[in-house]
Amino acid sequence: MVFANCYKMKNMNLKKTIFLTVIFSFTLGFSQNENKKIAASQLKFIKEKYNWNTERILIINFTQSNENCFYENNRNLENSINWWNKFYSKIDLTNVRNIYVYSDKISASTLIDAQTKFEDYEDFIWTNFFKYNKECYGLLIINFNGEYKIERGEYSEREVEKYLKTLLR
């Protein structure tokens, strides 16, 4: 009789554990799909500093400084722009502003044109989105309402398209 009660208790505990695991996994998966939102003052700063006026979406391709990356990611930046042009040529960028922001403005000084290539003004992008990230690159996609998606590290065309689709709703 004692063994039967122990078996029932273990079985109930196992069922509770499985149930809680499923609920937790579902909740975690659901919350990762929700859009995050930046403060109105941050949105205003981004719009002003990065000349974002009419497009519904802003894509920020962020490059960390060498000190926050495990290799010299700021070497051959001119070649990386050619690579990025090919990368984005496969994506529909209608009503999207696509820019590049460099944490190390000295290394990127020959590229920075304040049109599509920018310094990270006041370290704003790094401080608010990538500060604790030791990845060399990052992607920040923001819609005009301030909802955003972020990817730290490398990313694919498919991820960019998925984020654009989500934020354009």
HUZI-V666636 format. One record per backbone hydrogen bond with DSSP energy under -0.5 kcal/mol. CO is the residue of the C=O (numbers start at 0). NH is the residue of the N-H. Records with the same first field share a line. If there is no record, write none. Layout:
CO->NH ; NH
This chain:
0->4
1->5
2->6
3->7
4->8
5->9
6->10
7->11
8->12
9->13
10->14
11->15
12->16
13->17
14->18
15->19
16->20
17->21
18->22
19->23
20->24
21->25
22->26
23->27
24->28
25->29
26->30
27->31
28->32
29->32 ; 33
30->33
35->147
38->42
39->43
40->44
41->45
42->46
43->47
44->48
45->49
46->51
47->50
50->52
55->143
56->96
57->59 ; 141
58->60 ; 98
59->61 ; 139
60->100
61->63 ; 137
62->102
64->67
65->68
70->72
71->74
73->76
75->79
76->80
77->81
78->82
79->83
80->84
81->85
82->86
83->87
84->88
85->89
86->89
87->90
90->92
92->95
94->55 ; 56
95->97
96->58 ; 98
98->60
99->117
100->62
101->119
102->104
103->107
105->108
107->110 ; 111
115->99
116->112 ; 113
117->101
118->120
119->122
120->123
122->126
123->127
124->128 ; 129
125->129 ; 130
129->132
131->133
135->63
136->152
137->61
138->150
139->59
140->148
141->57
142->145
145->37
146->142
147->35
148->140
150->138 ; 152
155->159
156->160
157->161
158->162
159->163
160->164
161->165
162->166
163->167
165->168
